[in-house]
């Protein structure tokens, strides 16, 4: 079995899949939020992060042609966390 993982920059055509992957990856934490609105805000941040001008670059990890993970790079903590 081939275990090689490739890392490439995110392509425009991959954005919808990446959004779904992010939500699926974090869905398990939805019920740990006491305030349901907090989860909705976090979900919104995940979905919009793919198009955020604050993100310097987004990389995707691929096993063969399947995206299995992402990396978002920010140049400063202010861009990443607003601080």
PyMOL Python script that loads the backbone (N, CA, C, O; Angstrom):
from pymol import cmd

cmd.read_pdbstr("""\
ATOM      1  N   UNK A   1       0.838  -1.181   0.000  1.00  0.00           N
ATOM      2  CA  UNK A   1       0.000   0.000   0.000  1.00  0.00           C
ATOM      3  C   UNK A   1       0.882   1.243   0.000  1.00  0.00           C
ATOM      4  O   UNK A   1       1.860   1.308   0.745  1.00  0.00           O
ATOM      5  N   UNK A   2       0.554   2.209  -0.810  1.00  0.00           N
ATOM      6  CA  UNK A   2       1.308   3.442  -0.947  1.00  0.00           C
ATOM      7  C   UNK A   2       0.994   4.399   0.208  1.00  0.00           C
ATOM      8  O   UNK A   2      -0.158   4.797   0.382  1.00  0.00           O
ATOM      9  N   UNK A   3       1.997   4.768   0.991  1.00  0.00           N
ATOM     10  CA  UNK A   3       1.810   5.658   2.135  1.00  0.00           C
ATOM     11  C   UNK A   3       2.385   7.049   1.893  1.00  0.00           C
ATOM     12  O   UNK A   3       2.576   7.809   2.842  1.00  0.00           O
ATOM     13  N   UNK A   4       2.658   7.387   0.663  1.00  0.00           N
ATOM     14  CA  UNK A   4       3.228   8.686   0.350  1.00  0.00           C
ATOM     15  C   UNK A   4       2.149   9.755   0.459  1.00  0.00           C
ATOM     16  O   UNK A   4       1.057   9.612  -0.090  1.00  0.00           O
ATOM     17  N   UNK A   5       2.475  10.834   1.179  1.00  0.00           N
ATOM     18  CA  UNK A   5       1.557  11.959   1.312  1.00  0.00           C
ATOM     19  C   UNK A   5       2.203  13.162   0.632  1.00  0.00           C
ATOM     20  O   UNK A   5       3.352  13.510   0.902  1.00  0.00           O
ATOM     21  N   UNK A   6       1.443  13.776  -0.246  1.00  0.00           N
ATOM     22  CA  UNK A   6       1.902  14.964  -0.955  1.00  0.00           C
ATOM     23  C   UNK A   6       1.250  16.187  -0.320  1.00  0.00           C
ATOM     24  O   UNK A   6       0.092  16.135   0.092  1.00  0.00           O
ATOM     25  N   UNK A   7       1.987  17.273  -0.243  1.00  0.00           N
ATOM     26  CA  UNK A   7       1.437  18.535   0.247  1.00  0.00           C
ATOM     27  C   UNK A   7       1.532  19.539  -0.892  1.00  0.00           C
ATOM     28  O   UNK A   7       2.604  19.786  -1.444  1.00  0.00           O
ATOM     29  N   UNK A   8       0.377  20.111  -1.226  1.00  0.00           N
ATOM     30  CA  UNK A   8       0.309  21.092  -2.304  1.00  0.00           C
ATOM     31  C   UNK A   8      -0.485  22.302  -1.827  1.00  0.00           C
ATOM     32  O   UNK A   8      -1.181  22.242  -0.814  1.00  0.00           O
ATOM     33  N   UNK A   9      -0.373  23.389  -2.560  1.00  0.00           N
ATOM     34  CA  UNK A   9      -1.207  24.542  -2.264  1.00  0.00           C
ATOM     35  C   UNK A   9      -2.645  24.234  -2.667  1.00  0.00           C
ATOM     36  O   UNK A   9      -2.895  23.507  -3.629  1.00  0.00           O
ATOM     37  N   UNK A  10      -3.566  24.792  -1.924  1.00  0.00           N
ATOM     38  CA  UNK A  10      -4.988  24.601  -2.200  1.00  0.00           C
ATOM     39  C   UNK A  10      -5.347  25.205  -3.553  1.00  0.00           C
ATOM     40  O   UNK A  10      -4.956  26.329  -3.867  1.00  0.00           O
ATOM     41  N   UNK A  11      -6.089  24.453  -4.340  1.00  0.00           N
ATOM     42  CA  UNK A  11      -6.594  24.941  -5.616  1.00  0.00           C
ATOM     43  C   UNK A  11      -8.023  25.417  -5.412  1.00  0.00           C
ATOM     44  O   UNK A  11      -8.738  24.916  -4.544  1.00  0.00           O
ATOM     45  N   UNK A  12      -8.420  26.364  -6.197  1.00  0.00           N
ATOM     46  CA  UNK A  12      -9.780  26.917  -6.122  1.00  0.00           C
ATOM     47  C   UNK A  12     -10.832  25.812  -6.184  1.00  0.00           C
ATOM     48  O   UNK A  12     -11.807  25.830  -5.433  1.00  0.00           O
ATOM     49  N   UNK A  13     -10.630  24.863  -7.074  1.00  0.00           N
ATOM     50  CA  UNK A  13     -11.622  23.798  -7.263  1.00  0.00           C
ATOM     51  C   UNK A  13     -11.704  22.848  -6.065  1.00  0.00           C
ATOM     52  O   UNK A  13     -12.629  22.039  -5.988  1.00  0.00           O
ATOM     53  N   UNK A  14     -10.756  22.931  -5.135  1.00  0.00           N
ATOM     54  CA  UNK A  14     -10.748  22.054  -3.960  1.00  0.00           C
ATOM     55  C   UNK A  14     -11.416  22.693  -2.737  1.00  0.00           C
ATOM     56  O   UNK A  14     -11.612  22.027  -1.720  1.00  0.00           O
ATOM     57  N   UNK A  15     -11.760  23.961  -2.833  1.00  0.00           N
ATOM     58  CA  UNK A  15     -12.261  24.688  -1.661  1.00  0.00           C
ATOM     59  C   UNK A  15     -13.529  24.095  -1.065  1.00  0.00           C
ATOM     60  O   UNK A  15     -13.625  23.972   0.156  1.00  0.00           O
ATOM     61  N   UNK A  16     -14.498  23.724  -1.883  1.00  0.00           N
ATOM     62  CA  UNK A  16     -15.736  23.154  -1.337  1.00  0.00           C
ATOM     63  C   UNK A  16     -15.468  21.856  -0.578  1.00  0.00           C
ATOM     64  O   UNK A  16     -16.029  21.628   0.494  1.00  0.00           O
ATOM     65  N   UNK A  17     -14.611  21.012  -1.141  1.00  0.00           N
ATOM     66  CA  UNK A  17     -14.272  19.763  -0.456  1.00  0.00           C
ATOM     67  C   UNK A  17     -13.574  20.054   0.878  1.00  0.00           C
ATOM     68  O   UNK A  17     -13.858  19.405   1.885  1.00  0.00           O
ATOM     69  N   UNK A  18     -12.673  21.017   0.879  1.00  0.00           N
ATOM     70  CA  UNK A  18     -11.937  21.363   2.099  1.00  0.00           C
ATOM     71  C   UNK A  18     -12.896  21.880   3.169  1.00  0.00           C
ATOM     72  O   UNK A  18     -12.747  21.544   4.343  1.00  0.00           O
ATOM     73  N   UNK A  19     -13.867  22.685   2.780  1.00  0.00           N
ATOM     74  CA  UNK A  19     -14.865  23.152   3.753  1.00  0.00           C
ATOM     75  C   UNK A  19     -15.577  21.967   4.399  1.00  0.00           C
ATOM     76  O   UNK A  19     -15.740  21.920   5.618  1.00  0.00           O
ATOM     77  N   UNK A  20     -15.994  21.024   3.583  1.00  0.00           N
ATOM     78  CA  UNK A  20     -16.687  19.836   4.108  1.00  0.00           C
ATOM     79  C   UNK A  20     -15.762  19.026   5.011  1.00  0.00           C
ATOM     80  O   UNK A  20     -16.192  18.514   6.045  1.00  0.00           O
ATOM     81  N   UNK A  21     -14.510  18.911   4.630  1.00  0.00           N
ATOM     82  CA  UNK A  21     -13.533  18.177   5.438  1.00  0.00           C
ATOM     83  C   UNK A  21     -13.330  18.848   6.792  1.00  0.00           C
ATOM     84  O   UNK A  21     -13.267  18.171   7.818  1.00  0.00           O
ATOM     85  N   UNK A  22     -13.230  20.171   6.800  1.00  0.00           N
ATOM     86  CA  UNK A  22     -13.063  20.898   8.063  1.00  0.00           C
ATOM     87  C   UNK A  22     -14.251  20.666   8.992  1.00  0.00           C
ATOM     88  O   UNK A  22     -14.072  20.393  10.179  1.00  0.00           O
ATOM     89  N   UNK A  23     -15.454  20.775   8.454  1.00  0.00           N
ATOM     90  CA  UNK A  23     -16.650  20.566   9.273  1.00  0.00           C
ATOM     91  C   UNK A  23     -16.685  19.136   9.797  1.00  0.00           C
ATOM     92  O   UNK A  23     -16.956  18.921  10.978  1.00  0.00           O
ATOM     93  N   UNK A  24     -16.420  18.171   8.954  1.00  0.00           N
ATOM     94  CA  UNK A  24     -16.430  16.768   9.385  1.00  0.00           C
ATOM     95  C   UNK A  24     -15.373  16.508  10.454  1.00  0.00           C
ATOM     96  O   UNK A  24     -15.593  15.720  11.373  1.00  0.00           O
ATOM     97  N   UNK A  25     -14.235  17.167  10.332  1.00  0.00           N
ATOM     98  CA  UNK A  25     -13.141  16.965  11.283  1.00  0.00           C
ATOM     99  C   UNK A  25     -13.466  17.512  12.668  1.00  0.00           C
ATOM    100  O   UNK A  25     -13.011  16.969  13.675  1.00  0.00           O
ATOM    101  N   UNK A  26     -14.245  18.576  12.718  1.00  0.00           N
ATOM    102  CA  UNK A  26     -14.526  19.231  13.996  1.00  0.00           C
ATOM    103  C   UNK A  26     -15.932  18.960  14.532  1.00  0.00           C
ATOM    104  O   UNK A  26     -16.257  19.372  15.645  1.00  0.00           O
ATOM    105  N   UNK A  27     -16.755  18.281  13.763  1.00  0.00           N
ATOM    106  CA  UNK A  27     -18.150  18.000  14.152  1.00  0.00           C
ATOM    107  C   UNK A  27     -18.235  17.315  15.512  1.00  0.00           C
ATOM    108  O   UNK A  27     -19.189  17.534  16.258  1.00  0.00           O
ATOM    109  N   UNK A  28     -17.251  16.494  15.835  1.00  0.00           N
ATOM    110  CA  UNK A  28     -17.266  15.762  17.102  1.00  0.00           C
ATOM    111  C   UNK A  28     -17.263  16.690  18.317  1.00  0.00           C
ATOM    112  O   UNK A  28     -17.635  16.273  19.414  1.00  0.00           O
ATOM    113  N   UNK A  29     -16.847  17.939  18.130  1.00  0.00           N
ATOM    114  CA  UNK A  29     -16.774  18.895  19.244  1.00  0.00           C
ATOM    115  C   UNK A  29     -18.029  19.741  19.398  1.00  0.00           C
ATOM    116  O   UNK A  29     -18.132  20.535  20.333  1.00  0.00           O
ATOM    117  N   UNK A  30     -18.981  19.577  18.489  1.00  0.00           N
ATOM    118  CA  UNK A  30     -20.175  20.426  18.500  1.00  0.00           C
ATOM    119  C   UNK A  30     -20.876  20.415  19.860  1.00  0.00           C
ATOM    120  O   UNK A  30     -21.277  21.468  20.357  1.00  0.00           O
ATOM    121  N   UNK A  31     -21.023  19.261  20.448  1.00  0.00           N
ATOM    122  CA  UNK A  31     -21.796  19.158  21.693  1.00  0.00           C
ATOM    123  C   UNK A  31     -20.972  19.450  22.937  1.00  0.00           C
ATOM    124  O   UNK A  31     -21.477  19.346  24.054  1.00  0.00           O
ATOM    125  N   UNK A  32     -19.705  19.815  22.753  1.00  0.00           N
ATOM    126  CA  UNK A  32     -18.904  20.224  23.907  1.00  0.00           C
ATOM    127  C   UNK A  32     -19.102  21.710  24.202  1.00  0.00           C
ATOM    128  O   UNK A  32     -18.688  22.201  25.252  1.00  0.00           O
ATOM    129  N   UNK A  33     -19.732  22.417  23.280  1.00  0.00           N
ATOM    130  CA  UNK A  33     -20.031  23.833  23.481  1.00  0.00           C
ATOM    131  C   UNK A  33     -21.328  23.953  24.277  1.00  0.00           C
ATOM    132  O   UNK A  33     -22.363  23.428  23.868  1.00  0.00           O
ATOM    133  N   UNK A  34     -21.268  24.640  25.402  1.00  0.00           N
ATOM    134  CA  UNK A  34     -22.470  24.821  26.217  1.00  0.00           C
ATOM    135  C   UNK A  34     -23.450  25.768  25.541  1.00  0.00           C
ATOM    136  O   UNK A  34     -24.665  25.621  25.669  1.00  0.00           O
ATOM    137  N   UNK A  35     -22.908  26.733  24.825  1.00  0.00           N
ATOM    138  CA  UNK A  35     -23.723  27.701  24.099  1.00  0.00           C
ATOM    139  C   UNK A  35     -23.797  27.272  22.633  1.00  0.00           C
ATOM    140  O   UNK A  35     -22.786  27.316  21.932  1.00  0.00           O
ATOM    141  N   UNK A  36     -24.976  26.859  22.158  1.00  0.00           N
ATOM    142  CA  UNK A  36     -25.091  26.428  20.752  1.00  0.00           C
ATOM    143  C   UNK A  36     -24.673  27.520  19.764  1.00  0.00           C
ATOM    144  O   UNK A  36     -24.198  27.221  18.669  1.00  0.00           O
ATOM    145  N   UNK A  37     -24.850  28.779  20.151  1.00  0.00           N
ATOM    146  CA  UNK A  37     -24.433  29.869  19.268  1.00  0.00           C
ATOM    147  C   UNK A  37     -22.916  29.910  19.108  1.00  0.00           C
ATOM    148  O   UNK A  37     -22.412  30.324  18.064  1.00  0.00           O
ATOM    149  N   UNK A  38     -22.192  29.484  20.136  1.00  0.00           N
ATOM    150  CA  UNK A  38     -20.728  29.451  20.051  1.00  0.00           C
ATOM    151  C   UNK A  38     -20.295  28.460  18.970  1.00  0.00           C
ATOM    152  O   UNK A  38     -19.384  28.746  18.193  1.00  0.00           O
ATOM    153  N   UNK A  39     -20.947  27.298  18.920  1.00  0.00           N
ATOM    154  CA  UNK A  39     -20.627  26.324  17.875  1.00  0.00           C
ATOM    155  C   UNK A  39     -20.933  26.909  16.499  1.00  0.00           C
ATOM    156  O   UNK A  39     -20.140  26.762  15.569  1.00  0.00           O
ATOM    157  N   UNK A  40     -22.076  27.568  16.369  1.00  0.00           N
ATOM    158  CA  UNK A  40     -22.450  28.157  15.080  1.00  0.00           C
ATOM    159  C   UNK A  40     -21.433  29.205  14.644  1.00  0.00           C
ATOM    160  O   UNK A  40     -21.109  29.289  13.460  1.00  0.00           O
ATOM    161  N   UNK A  41     -20.925  30.000  15.575  1.00  0.00           N
ATOM    162  CA  UNK A  41     -19.898  30.996  15.243  1.00  0.00           C
ATOM    163  C   UNK A  41     -18.603  30.301  14.806  1.00  0.00           C
ATOM    164  O   UNK A  41     -17.961  30.715  13.841  1.00  0.00           O
ATOM    165  N   UNK A  42     -18.232  29.242  15.529  1.00  0.00           N
ATOM    166  CA  UNK A  42     -17.018  28.495  15.189  1.00  0.00           C
ATOM    167  C   UNK A  42     -17.165  27.848  13.811  1.00  0.00           C
ATOM    168  O   UNK A  42     -16.237  27.870  13.002  1.00  0.00           O
ATOM    169  N   UNK A  43     -18.315  27.285  13.559  1.00  0.00           N
ATOM    170  CA  UNK A  43     -18.596  26.662  12.264  1.00  0.00           C
ATOM    171  C   UNK A  43     -18.481  27.712  11.148  1.00  0.00           C
ATOM    172  O   UNK A  43     -17.883  27.446  10.105  1.00  0.00           O
ATOM    173  N   UNK A  44     -19.035  28.863  11.363  1.00  0.00           N
ATOM    174  CA  UNK A  44     -18.953  29.946  10.376  1.00  0.00           C
ATOM    175  C   UNK A  44     -17.490  30.328  10.122  1.00  0.00           C
ATOM    176  O   UNK A  44     -17.084  30.527   8.977  1.00  0.00           O
ATOM    177  N   UNK A  45     -16.704  30.428  11.201  1.00  0.00           N
ATOM    178  CA  UNK A  45     -15.282  30.764  11.047  1.00  0.00           C
ATOM    179  C   UNK A  45     -14.549  29.705  10.229  1.00  0.00           C
ATOM    180  O   UNK A  45     -13.708  30.036   9.394  1.00  0.00           O
ATOM    181  N   UNK A  46     -14.869  28.430  10.469  1.00  0.00           N
ATOM    182  CA  UNK A  46     -14.229  27.357   9.696  1.00  0.00           C
ATOM    183  C   UNK A  46     -14.559  27.483   8.218  1.00  0.00           C
ATOM    184  O   UNK A  46     -13.678  27.408   7.360  1.00  0.00           O
ATOM    185  N   UNK A  47     -15.834  27.674   7.936  1.00  0.00           N
ATOM    186  CA  UNK A  47     -16.278  27.716   6.546  1.00  0.00           C
ATOM    187  C   UNK A  47     -15.722  28.922   5.797  1.00  0.00           C
ATOM    188  O   UNK A  47     -15.378  28.814   4.620  1.00  0.00           O
ATOM    189  N   UNK A  48     -15.633  30.056   6.462  1.00  0.00           N
ATOM    190  CA  UNK A  48     -15.151  31.258   5.788  1.00  0.00           C
ATOM    191  C   UNK A  48     -13.628  31.357   5.782  1.00  0.00           C
ATOM    192  O   UNK A  48     -13.065  32.148   5.026  1.00  0.00           O
ATOM    193  N   UNK A  49     -12.959  30.567   6.613  1.00  0.00           N
ATOM    194  CA  UNK A  49     -11.493  30.642   6.683  1.00  0.00           C
ATOM    195  C   UNK A  49     -10.835  30.283   5.354  1.00  0.00           C
ATOM    196  O   UNK A  49      -9.745  30.766   5.048  1.00  0.00           O
ATOM    197  N   UNK A  50     -11.485  29.451   4.579  1.00  0.00           N
ATOM    198  CA  UNK A  50     -10.922  29.007   3.301  1.00  0.00           C
ATOM    199  C   UNK A  50     -10.763  30.187   2.334  1.00  0.00           C
ATOM    200  O   UNK A  50      -9.890  30.167   1.466  1.00  0.00           O
ATOM    201  N   UNK A  51     -11.605  31.210   2.484  1.00  0.00           N
ATOM    202  CA  UNK A  51     -11.535  32.380   1.612  1.00  0.00           C
ATOM    203  C   UNK A  51     -11.032  33.630   2.337  1.00  0.00           C
ATOM    204  O   UNK A  51     -11.076  34.727   1.782  1.00  0.00           O
ATOM    205  N   UNK A  52     -10.564  33.470   3.550  1.00  0.00           N
ATOM    206  CA  UNK A  52     -10.154  34.624   4.346  1.00  0.00           C
ATOM    207  C   UNK A  52      -8.912  35.307   3.774  1.00  0.00           C
ATOM    208  O   UNK A  52      -7.927  34.646   3.445  1.00  0.00           O
ATOM    209  N   UNK A  53      -8.966  36.634   3.657  1.00  0.00           N
ATOM    210  CA  UNK A  53      -7.775  37.350   3.200  1.00  0.00           C
ATOM    211  C   UNK A  53      -6.662  37.344   4.253  1.00  0.00           C
ATOM    212  O   UNK A  53      -5.515  37.666   3.943  1.00  0.00           O
ATOM    213  N   UNK A  54      -6.993  36.982   5.490  1.00  0.00           N
ATOM    214  CA  UNK A  54      -5.984  36.921   6.550  1.00  0.00           C
ATOM    215  C   UNK A  54      -5.092  35.684   6.448  1.00  0.00           C
ATOM    216  O   UNK A  54      -3.990  35.663   6.998  1.00  0.00           O
ATOM    217  N   UNK A  55      -5.560  34.668   5.754  1.00  0.00           N
ATOM    218  CA  UNK A  55      -4.770  33.451   5.591  1.00  0.00           C
ATOM    219  C   UNK A  55      -3.749  33.694   4.488  1.00  0.00           C
ATOM    220  O   UNK A  55      -4.103  34.050   3.365  1.00  0.00           O
ATOM    221  N   UNK A  56      -2.488  33.497   4.821  1.00  0.00           N
ATOM    222  CA  UNK A  56      -1.419  33.720   3.833  1.00  0.00           C
ATOM    223  C   UNK A  56      -1.434  32.633   2.762  1.00  0.00           C
ATOM    224  O   UNK A  56      -1.407  32.927   1.566  1.00  0.00           O
ATOM    225  N   UNK A  57      -1.477  31.382   3.199  1.00  0.00           N
ATOM    226  CA  UNK A  57      -1.515  30.241   2.278  1.00  0.00           C
ATOM    227  C   UNK A  57      -2.269  29.099   2.943  1.00  0.00           C
ATOM    228  O   UNK A  57      -2.259  28.954   4.166  1.00  0.00           O
ATOM    229  N   UNK A  58      -2.917  28.301   2.121  1.00  0.00           N
ATOM    230  CA  UNK A  58      -3.535  27.065   2.595  1.00  0.00           C
ATOM    231  C   UNK A  58      -2.906  25.930   1.804  1.00  0.00           C
ATOM    232  O   UNK A  58      -2.854  25.952   0.575  1.00  0.00           O
ATOM    233  N   UNK A  59      -2.431  24.940   2.548  1.00  0.00           N
ATOM    234  CA  UNK A  59      -1.876  23.732   1.935  1.00  0.00           C
ATOM    235  C   UNK A  59      -2.798  22.570   2.226  1.00  0.00           C
ATOM    236  O   UNK A  59      -3.475  22.539   3.253  1.00  0.00           O
ATOM    237  N   UNK A  60      -2.818  21.613   1.310  1.00  0.00           N
ATOM    238  CA  UNK A  60      -3.592  20.396   1.511  1.00  0.00           C
ATOM    239  C   UNK A  60      -2.663  19.191   1.463  1.00  0.00           C
ATOM    240  O   UNK A  60      -1.742  19.123   0.649  1.00  0.00           O
ATOM    241  N   UNK A  61      -2.922  18.261   2.340  1.00  0.00           N
ATOM    242  CA  UNK A  61      -2.193  16.997   2.340  1.00  0.00           C
ATOM    243  C   UNK A  61      -3.036  16.006   1.551  1.00  0.00           C
ATOM    244  O   UNK A  61      -4.240  15.881   1.775  1.00  0.00           O
ATOM    245  N   UNK A  62      -2.390  15.304   0.627  1.00  0.00           N
ATOM    246  CA  UNK A  62      -3.102  14.358  -0.238  1.00  0.00           C
ATOM    247  C   UNK A  62      -2.448  12.996  -0.182  1.00  0.00           C
ATOM    248  O   UNK A  62      -1.225  12.865  -0.222  1.00  0.00           O
ATOM    249  N   UNK A  63      -3.280  12.003  -0.090  1.00  0.00           N
ATOM    250  CA  UNK A  63      -2.852  10.614  -0.218  1.00  0.00           C
ATOM    251  C   UNK A  63      -3.413  10.156  -1.555  1.00  0.00           C
ATOM    252  O   UNK A  63      -4.623  10.007  -1.729  1.00  0.00           O
ATOM    253  N   UNK A  64      -2.505   9.938  -2.486  1.00  0.00           N
ATOM    254  CA  UNK A  64      -2.862   9.757  -3.891  1.00  0.00           C
ATOM    255  C   UNK A  64      -3.554  11.043  -4.333  1.00  0.00           C
ATOM    256  O   UNK A  64      -2.913  12.094  -4.354  1.00  0.00           O
ATOM    257  N   UNK A  65      -4.844  10.999  -4.688  1.00  0.00           N
ATOM    258  CA  UNK A  65      -5.524  12.234  -5.096  1.00  0.00           C
ATOM    259  C   UNK A  65      -6.526  12.716  -4.053  1.00  0.00           C
ATOM    260  O   UNK A  65      -7.185  13.736  -4.257  1.00  0.00           O
ATOM    261  N   UNK A  66      -6.650  12.005  -2.949  1.00  0.00           N
ATOM    262  CA  UNK A  66      -7.639  12.339  -1.916  1.00  0.00           C
ATOM    263  C   UNK A  66      -7.044  13.291  -0.880  1.00  0.00           C
ATOM    264  O   UNK A  66      -5.979  13.027  -0.321  1.00  0.00           O
ATOM    265  N   UNK A  67      -7.744  14.400  -0.631  1.00  0.00           N
ATOM    266  CA  UNK A  67      -7.324  15.344   0.404  1.00  0.00           C
ATOM    267  C   UNK A  67      -7.637  14.737   1.764  1.00  0.00           C
ATOM    268  O   UNK A  67      -8.766  14.326   2.036  1.00  0.00           O
ATOM    269  N   UNK A  68      -6.610  14.689   2.615  1.00  0.00           N
ATOM    270  CA  UNK A  68      -6.780  14.089   3.945  1.00  0.00           C
ATOM    271  C   UNK A  68      -6.548  15.084   5.081  1.00  0.00           C
ATOM    272  O   UNK A  68      -6.757  14.752   6.247  1.00  0.00           O
ATOM    273  N   UNK A  69      -6.119  16.296   4.748  1.00  0.00           N
ATOM    274  CA  UNK A  69      -5.892  17.293   5.786  1.00  0.00           C
ATOM    275  C   UNK A  69      -5.506  18.632   5.191  1.00  0.00           C
ATOM    276  O   UNK A  69      -5.220  18.742   3.999  1.00  0.00           O
ATOM    277  N   UNK A  70      -5.501  19.647   6.042  1.00  0.00           N
ATOM    278  CA  UNK A  70      -5.160  20.992   5.597  1.00  0.00           C
ATOM    279  C   UNK A  70      -4.241  21.674   6.595  1.00  0.00           C
ATOM    280  O   UNK A  70      -4.160  21.292   7.763  1.00  0.00           O
ATOM    281  N   UNK A  71      -3.555  22.687   6.107  1.00  0.00           N
ATOM    282  CA  UNK A  71      -2.706  23.543   6.931  1.00  0.00           C
ATOM    283  C   UNK A  71      -2.991  24.973   6.492  1.00  0.00           C
ATOM    284  O   UNK A  71      -2.898  25.294   5.307  1.00  0.00           O
ATOM    285  N   UNK A  72      -3.338  25.831   7.448  1.00  0.00           N
ATOM    286  CA  UNK A  72      -3.527  27.245   7.139  1.00  0.00           C
ATOM    287  C   UNK A  72      -2.372  28.020   7.757  1.00  0.00           C
ATOM    288  O   UNK A  72      -2.100  27.904   8.952  1.00  0.00           O
ATOM    289  N   UNK A  73      -1.701  28.808   6.931  1.00  0.00           N
ATOM    290  CA  UNK A  73      -0.569  29.605   7.412  1.00  0.00           C
ATOM    291  C   UNK A  73      -0.940  31.078   7.484  1.00  0.00           C
ATOM    292  O   UNK A  73      -1.534  31.635   6.560  1.00  0.00           O
ATOM    293  N   UNK A  74      -0.579  31.691   8.593  1.00  0.00           N
ATOM    294  CA  UNK A  74      -0.778  33.113   8.805  1.00  0.00           C
ATOM    295  C   UNK A  74       0.588  33.747   9.017  1.00  0.00           C
ATOM    296  O   UNK A  74       1.480  33.117   9.585  1.00  0.00           O
ATOM    297  N   UNK A  75       0.762  34.981   8.572  1.00  0.00           N
ATOM    298  CA  UNK A  75       2.044  35.653   8.738  1.00  0.00           C
ATOM    299  C   UNK A  75       2.239  36.183  10.156  1.00  0.00           C
ATOM    300  O   UNK A  75       3.365  36.262  10.646  1.00  0.00           O
ATOM    301  N   UNK A  76       1.129  36.547  10.813  1.00  0.00           N
ATOM    302  CA  UNK A  76       1.231  37.081  12.174  1.00  0.00           C
ATOM    303  C   UNK A  76       0.115  36.519  13.051  1.00  0.00           C
ATOM    304  O   UNK A  76      -0.883  36.005  12.544  1.00  0.00           O
ATOM    305  N   UNK A  77       0.287  36.618  14.363  1.00  0.00           N
ATOM    306  CA  UNK A  77      -0.765  36.166  15.274  1.00  0.00           C
ATOM    307  C   UNK A  77      -1.981  37.076  15.176  1.00  0.00           C
ATOM    308  O   UNK A  77      -3.101  36.635  15.433  1.00  0.00           O
ATOM    309  N   UNK A  78      -1.782  38.327  14.811  1.00  0.00           N
ATOM    310  CA  UNK A  78      -2.917  39.239  14.631  1.00  0.00           C
ATOM    311  C   UNK A  78      -3.828  38.737  13.515  1.00  0.00           C
ATOM    312  O   UNK A  78      -5.052  38.752  13.642  1.00  0.00           O
ATOM    313  N   UNK A  79      -3.220  38.297  12.432  1.00  0.00           N
ATOM    314  CA  UNK A  79      -4.037  37.749  11.327  1.00  0.00           C
ATOM    315  C   UNK A  79      -4.688  36.438  11.732  1.00  0.00           C
ATOM    316  O   UNK A  79      -5.817  36.159  11.327  1.00  0.00           O
ATOM    317  N   UNK A  80      -4.004  35.638  12.516  1.00  0.00           N
ATOM    318  CA  UNK A  80      -4.539  34.336  12.906  1.00  0.00           C
ATOM    319  C   UNK A  80      -5.608  34.439  13.993  1.00  0.00           C
ATOM    320  O   UNK A  80      -6.642  33.775  13.926  1.00  0.00           O
ATOM    321  N   UNK A  81      -5.345  35.275  14.988  1.00  0.00           N
ATOM    322  CA  UNK A  81      -6.198  35.297  16.181  1.00  0.00           C
ATOM    323  C   UNK A  81      -6.803  36.666  16.475  1.00  0.00           C
ATOM    324  O   UNK A  81      -7.526  36.831  17.457  1.00  0.00           O
ATOM    325  N   UNK A  82      -6.509  37.640  15.627  1.00  0.00           N
ATOM    326  CA  UNK A  82      -7.036  38.972  15.847  1.00  0.00           C
ATOM    327  C   UNK A  82      -6.374  39.709  17.002  1.00  0.00           C
ATOM    328  O   UNK A  82      -6.902  40.706  17.494  1.00  0.00           O
ATOM    329  N   UNK A  83      -5.202  39.211  17.439  1.00  0.00           N
ATOM    330  CA  UNK A  83      -4.502  39.816  18.584  1.00  0.00           C
ATOM    331  C   UNK A  83      -3.106  40.234  18.188  1.00  0.00           C
ATOM    332  O   UNK A  83      -2.362  40.762  19.015  1.00  0.00           O
TER     333      UNK A  83
END
""", "prot")
cmd.dss("prot")
cmd.show_as("cartoon", "prot")
cmd.util.cbc("prot")
cmd.orient("prot")
